[in-house]
Amino acid sequence: MAKSHVESQVKQPIYHDPWAQREAWRKHPIFSKTSNLKTLFPGLGIATVAFAAYCTYEHFFLTNKKSH
């Protein structure tokens, strides 16, 4: 069954960008801003937790009783 002229025109996109394939890498998740922020300082989260644990340990267990 052949389609009418109007039906064939409606299903085609109105605007076709010839550069869409070449610009698709910009929308890839690797290049998102949140991904760049996470990889900017890779060990910052672990280091922050370790530093906070050390400060807590030092405050409660390594107090000097003879200080002023």
A tleap script that builds the chain and sets N, CA, C and O, in Angstrom:
source leaprc.protein.ff14SB
mol = sequence {
  NMET ALA LYS SER HIE VAL GLU SER GLN VAL
  LYS GLN PRO ILE TYR HIE ASP PRO TRP ALA
  GLN ARG GLU ALA TRP ARG LYS HIE PRO ILE
  PHE SER LYS THR SER ASN LEU LYS THR LEU
  PHE PRO GLY LEU GLY ILE ALA THR VAL ALA
  PHE ALA ALA TYR CYS THR TYR GLU HIE PHE
  PHE LEU THR ASN LYS LYS SER CHIE
}
set mol.1.N position { 0.846 -1.166 0.000 }
set mol.1.CA position { 0.000 0.000 0.000 }
set mol.1.C position { 0.899 1.239 0.000 }
set mol.1.O position { 1.796 1.358 0.834 }
set mol.2.N position { 0.667 2.114 -0.892 }
set mol.2.CA position { 1.476 3.315 -1.028 }
set mol.2.C position { 0.952 4.407 -0.105 }
set mol.2.O position { -0.253 4.558 0.095 }
set mol.3.N position { 1.887 5.156 0.446 }
set mol.3.CA position { 1.516 6.254 1.336 }
set mol.3.C position { 1.245 7.501 0.501 }
set mol.3.O position { 1.810 7.695 -0.575 }
set mol.4.N position { 0.380 8.316 1.024 }
set mol.4.CA position { 0.112 9.571 0.323 }
set mol.4.C position { 1.286 10.528 0.533 }
set mol.4.O position { 2.150 10.294 1.378 }
set mol.5.N position { 1.302 11.567 -0.218 }
set mol.5.CA position { 2.367 12.565 -0.149 }
set mol.5.C position { 2.415 13.243 1.224 }
set mol.5.O position { 3.499 13.535 1.728 }
set mol.6.N position { 1.272 13.490 1.823 }
set mol.6.CA position { 1.197 14.161 3.122 }
set mol.6.C position { 1.717 13.243 4.225 }
set mol.6.O position { 2.453 13.700 5.099 }
set mol.7.N position { 1.357 11.975 4.207 }
set mol.7.CA position { 1.814 11.025 5.233 }
set mol.7.C position { 3.329 10.854 5.206 }
set mol.7.O position { 3.953 10.762 6.264 }
set mol.8.N position { 3.916 10.811 4.057 }
set mol.8.CA position { 5.363 10.635 3.976 }
set mol.8.C position { 6.105 11.880 4.459 }
set mol.8.O position { 7.208 11.763 4.992 }
set mol.9.N position { 5.534 13.049 4.288 }
set mol.9.CA position { 6.166 14.270 4.753 }
set mol.9.C position { 6.024 14.458 6.254 }
set mol.9.O position { 6.914 15.043 6.872 }
set mol.10.N position { 4.963 13.997 6.856 }
set mol.10.CA position { 4.728 14.189 8.283 }
set mol.10.C position { 5.713 13.372 9.108 }
set mol.10.O position { 6.147 13.849 10.156 }
set mol.11.N position { 6.080 12.186 8.698 }
set mol.11.CA position { 6.940 11.318 9.487 }
set mol.11.C position { 8.417 11.704 9.389 }
set mol.11.O position { 9.217 11.258 10.212 }
set mol.12.N position { 8.787 12.498 8.430 }
set mol.12.CA position { 10.172 12.928 8.321 }
set mol.12.C position { 10.399 14.120 9.239 }
set mol.12.O position { 9.506 14.950 9.404 }
set mol.13.N position { 11.570 14.213 9.831 }
set mol.13.CA position { 11.827 15.372 10.692 }
set mol.13.C position { 11.834 16.662 9.887 }
set mol.13.O position { 12.284 16.709 8.743 }
set mol.14.N position { 11.323 17.698 10.519 }
set mol.14.CA position { 11.256 18.992 9.845 }
set mol.14.C position { 12.655 19.587 9.723 }
set mol.14.O position { 13.012 20.145 8.685 }
set mol.15.N position { 13.434 19.467 10.774 }
set mol.15.CA position { 14.775 20.044 10.783 }
set mol.15.C position { 15.786 18.914 10.921 }
set mol.15.O position { 15.750 18.150 11.885 }
set mol.16.N position { 16.663 18.819 9.977 }
set mol.16.CA position { 17.710 17.797 10.031 }
set mol.16.C position { 19.061 18.496 10.110 }
set mol.16.O position { 19.438 19.248 9.212 }
set mol.17.N position { 19.783 18.240 11.194 }
set mol.17.CA position { 21.082 18.862 11.393 }
set mol.17.C position { 22.160 17.961 10.791 }
set mol.17.O position { 22.349 16.840 11.262 }
set mol.18.N position { 22.858 18.418 9.778 }
set mol.18.CA position { 23.897 17.573 9.173 }
set mol.18.C position { 25.109 17.387 10.092 }
set mol.18.O position { 25.900 16.468 9.880 }
set mol.19.N position { 25.268 18.240 11.106 }
set mol.19.CA position { 26.406 18.141 12.012 }
set mol.19.C position { 26.053 17.418 13.306 }
set mol.19.O position { 26.877 17.386 14.220 }
set mol.20.N position { 24.886 16.848 13.417 }
set mol.20.CA position { 24.430 16.213 14.665 }
set mol.20.C position { 25.357 15.076 15.089 }
set mol.20.O position { 25.660 14.943 16.275 }
set mol.21.N position { 25.805 14.271 14.161 }
set mol.21.CA position { 26.690 13.165 14.521 }
set mol.21.C position { 28.023 13.676 15.047 }
set mol.21.O position { 28.594 13.088 15.965 }
set mol.22.N position { 28.510 14.740 14.488 }
set mol.22.CA position { 29.815 15.265 14.911 }
set mol.22.C position { 29.732 16.024 16.229 }
set mol.22.O position { 30.747 16.195 16.904 }
set mol.23.N position { 28.553 16.478 16.605 }
set mol.23.CA position { 28.368 17.195 17.861 }
set mol.23.C position { 27.858 16.278 18.972 }
set mol.23.O position { 27.705 16.735 20.104 }
set mol.24.N position { 27.592 15.017 18.693 }
set mol.24.CA position { 27.016 14.106 19.675 }
set mol.24.C position { 27.956 13.841 20.843 }
set mol.24.O position { 27.484 13.554 21.943 }
set mol.25.N position { 29.254 13.927 20.650 }
set mol.25.CA position { 30.202 13.655 21.742 }
set mol.25.C position { 30.053 14.662 22.867 }
set mol.25.O position { 30.385 14.355 24.012 }
set mol.26.N position { 29.561 15.860 22.569 }
set mol.26.CA position { 29.412 16.880 23.602 }
set mol.26.C position { 28.350 16.512 24.629 }
set mol.26.O position { 28.391 16.990 25.762 }
set mol.27.N position { 27.410 15.674 24.246 }
set mol.27.CA position { 26.334 15.276 25.147 }
set mol.27.C position { 26.615 13.933 25.837 }
set mol.27.O position { 25.766 13.422 26.568 }
set mol.28.N position { 27.773 13.377 25.613 }
set mol.28.CA position { 28.138 12.103 26.239 }
set mol.28.C position { 28.339 12.315 27.737 }
set mol.28.O position { 28.858 13.356 28.140 }
set mol.29.N position { 27.936 11.341 28.581 }
set mol.29.CA position { 28.060 11.507 30.035 }
set mol.29.C position { 29.480 11.713 30.541 }
set mol.29.O position { 29.659 12.281 31.619 }
set mol.30.N position { 30.470 11.286 29.823 }
set mol.30.CA position { 31.852 11.461 30.262 }
set mol.30.C position { 32.211 12.938 30.339 }
set mol.30.O position { 33.010 13.340 31.184 }
set mol.31.N position { 31.633 13.740 29.470 }
set mol.31.CA position { 31.972 15.156 29.400 }
set mol.31.C position { 31.004 16.054 30.164 }
set mol.31.O position { 31.008 17.268 29.962 }
set mol.32.N position { 30.172 15.479 31.041 }
set mol.32.CA position { 29.248 16.308 31.813 }
set mol.32.C position { 30.000 17.018 32.938 }
set mol.32.O position { 31.094 16.601 33.320 }
set mol.33.N position { 29.419 18.076 33.459 }
set mol.33.CA position { 30.088 18.864 34.495 }
set mol.33.C position { 30.204 18.088 35.798 }
set mol.33.O position { 31.207 18.219 36.500 }
set mol.34.N position { 29.199 17.283 36.140 }
set mol.34.CA position { 29.285 16.520 37.387 }
set mol.34.C position { 30.369 15.450 37.301 }
set mol.34.O position { 31.042 15.166 38.291 }
set mol.35.N position { 30.535 14.868 36.142 }
set mol.35.CA position { 31.594 13.873 35.969 }
set mol.35.C position { 32.957 14.525 36.104 }
set mol.35.O position { 33.864 13.952 36.709 }
set mol.36.N position { 33.109 15.717 35.546 }
set mol.36.CA position { 34.390 16.411 35.650 }
set mol.36.C position { 34.694 16.805 37.089 }
set mol.36.O position { 35.852 16.748 37.502 }
set mol.37.N position { 33.695 17.201 37.860 }
set mol.37.CA position { 33.924 17.561 39.256 }
set mol.37.C position { 34.284 16.341 40.096 }
set mol.37.O position { 35.094 16.442 41.017 }
set mol.38.N position { 33.693 15.198 39.789 }
set mol.38.CA position { 34.001 13.983 40.548 }
set mol.38.C position { 35.425 13.504 40.281 }
set mol.38.O position { 36.084 12.974 41.175 }
set mol.39.N position { 35.886 13.688 39.075 }
set mol.39.CA position { 37.229 13.213 38.739 }
set mol.39.C position { 38.301 14.271 38.962 }
set mol.39.O position { 39.486 13.993 38.773 }
set mol.40.N position { 37.909 15.475 39.359 }
set mol.40.CA position { 38.880 16.533 39.582 }
set mol.40.C position { 39.773 16.205 40.779 }
set mol.40.O position { 40.994 16.341 40.701 }
set mol.41.N position { 39.170 15.775 41.877 }
set mol.41.CA position { 39.897 15.361 43.084 }
set mol.41.C position { 39.467 13.939 43.432 }
set mol.41.O position { 38.528 13.767 44.210 }
set mol.42.N position { 40.119 12.918 42.885 }
set mol.42.CA position { 39.623 11.552 43.031 }
set mol.42.C position { 39.654 11.013 44.458 }
set mol.42.O position { 38.797 10.198 44.799 }
set mol.43.N position { 40.580 11.417 45.299 }
set mol.43.CA position { 40.660 10.862 46.644 }
set mol.43.C position { 40.156 11.790 47.725 }
set mol.43.O position { 40.368 11.533 48.910 }
set mol.44.N position { 39.486 12.874 47.336 }
set mol.44.CA position { 39.069 13.875 48.310 }
set mol.44.C position { 38.053 13.333 49.313 }
set mol.44.O position { 38.135 13.660 50.497 }
set mol.45.N position { 37.122 12.533 48.881 }
set mol.45.CA position { 36.106 11.986 49.784 }
set mol.45.C position { 36.711 11.068 50.832 }
set mol.45.O position { 36.396 11.184 52.017 }
set mol.46.N position { 37.566 10.167 50.412 }
set mol.46.CA position { 38.204 9.232 51.338 }
set mol.46.C position { 39.137 9.982 52.290 }
set mol.46.O position { 39.185 9.680 53.482 }
set mol.47.N position { 39.867 10.946 51.769 }
set mol.47.CA position { 40.784 11.712 52.610 }
set mol.47.C position { 40.029 12.538 53.645 }
set mol.47.O position { 40.489 12.662 54.780 }
set mol.48.N position { 38.894 13.099 53.286 }
set mol.48.CA position { 38.090 13.888 54.225 }
set mol.48.C position { 37.570 13.017 55.356 }
set mol.48.O position { 37.605 13.427 56.517 }
set mol.49.N position { 37.094 11.835 55.040 }
set mol.49.CA position { 36.601 10.910 56.070 }
set mol.49.C position { 37.747 10.463 56.970 }
set mol.49.O position { 37.581 10.403 58.188 }
set mol.50.N position { 38.888 10.152 56.404 }
set mol.50.CA position { 40.036 9.721 57.210 }
set mol.50.C position { 40.521 10.853 58.115 }
set mol.50.O position { 40.863 10.602 59.271 }
set mol.51.N position { 40.560 12.076 57.625 }
set mol.51.CA position { 40.989 13.208 58.431 }
set mol.51.C position { 40.008 13.489 59.568 }
set mol.51.O position { 40.421 13.780 60.690 }
set mol.52.N position { 38.712 13.402 59.277 }
set mol.52.CA position { 37.704 13.614 60.317 }
set mol.52.C position { 37.795 12.526 61.393 }
set mol.52.O position { 37.645 12.814 62.580 }
set mol.53.N position { 38.037 11.290 60.984 }
set mol.53.CA position { 38.182 10.203 61.956 }
set mol.53.C position { 39.419 10.416 62.822 }
set mol.53.O position { 39.371 10.186 64.030 }
set mol.54.N position { 40.522 10.849 62.226 }
set mol.54.CA position { 41.735 11.107 62.995 }
set mol.54.C position { 41.527 12.260 63.975 }
set mol.54.O position { 41.956 12.176 65.126 }
set mol.55.N position { 40.874 13.335 63.532 }
set mol.55.CA position { 40.632 14.473 64.435 }
set mol.55.C position { 39.736 14.071 65.610 }
set mol.55.O position { 39.953 14.506 66.740 }
set mol.56.N position { 38.735 13.242 65.335 }
set mol.56.CA position { 37.859 12.758 66.402 }
set mol.56.C position { 38.639 11.889 67.378 }
set mol.56.O position { 38.495 12.042 68.591 }
set mol.57.N position { 39.456 10.986 66.870 }
set mol.57.CA position { 40.280 10.123 67.725 }
set mol.57.C position { 41.233 10.959 68.571 }
set mol.57.O position { 41.389 10.705 69.765 }
set mol.58.N position { 41.863 11.940 67.968 }
set mol.58.CA position { 42.812 12.783 68.688 }
set mol.58.C position { 42.114 13.592 69.783 }
set mol.58.O position { 42.652 13.759 70.877 }
set mol.59.N position { 40.939 14.080 69.489 }
set mol.59.CA position { 40.208 14.905 70.453 }
set mol.59.C position { 39.780 14.101 71.682 }
set mol.59.O position { 39.877 14.590 72.807 }
set mol.60.N position { 39.314 12.885 71.473 }
set mol.60.CA position { 38.768 12.105 72.592 }
set mol.60.C position { 39.792 11.208 73.278 }
set mol.60.O position { 39.675 10.977 74.481 }
set mol.61.N position { 40.777 10.700 72.571 }
set mol.61.CA position { 41.673 9.706 73.153 }
set mol.61.C position { 43.101 10.199 73.385 }
set mol.61.O position { 43.808 9.618 74.209 }
set mol.62.N position { 43.541 11.216 72.714 }
set mol.62.CA position { 44.913 11.666 72.855 }
set mol.62.C position { 44.983 13.033 73.560 }
set mol.62.O position { 45.854 13.845 73.252 }
set mol.63.N position { 44.078 13.278 74.490 }
set mol.63.CA position { 44.102 14.552 75.203 }
set mol.63.C position { 45.196 14.542 76.240 }
set mol.63.O position { 45.428 13.530 76.901 }
set mol.64.N position { 45.862 15.657 76.384 }
set mol.64.CA position { 46.926 15.793 77.365 }
set mol.64.C position { 46.297 16.342 78.646 }
set mol.64.O position { 45.760 17.450 78.649 }
set mol.65.N position { 46.362 15.577 79.723 }
set mol.65.CA position { 45.723 15.977 80.985 }
set mol.65.C position { 46.514 17.088 81.671 }
set mol.65.O position { 45.953 17.778 82.522 }
set mol.66.N position { 47.804 17.296 81.338 }
set mol.66.CA position { 48.641 18.258 82.036 }
set mol.66.C position { 48.684 19.610 81.345 }
set mol.66.O position { 49.519 20.447 81.687 }
set mol.67.N position { 47.809 19.841 80.384 }
set mol.67.CA position { 47.845 21.125 79.676 }
set mol.67.C position { 47.169 22.212 80.514 }
set mol.67.O position { 46.504 21.896 81.500 }
set mol.68.N position { 47.321 23.449 80.151 }
set mol.68.CA position { 46.813 24.590 80.915 }
set mol.68.C position { 45.336 24.561 80.965 }
set mol.68.O position { 44.721 25.443 81.565 }
savepdb mol mol.pdb
quit
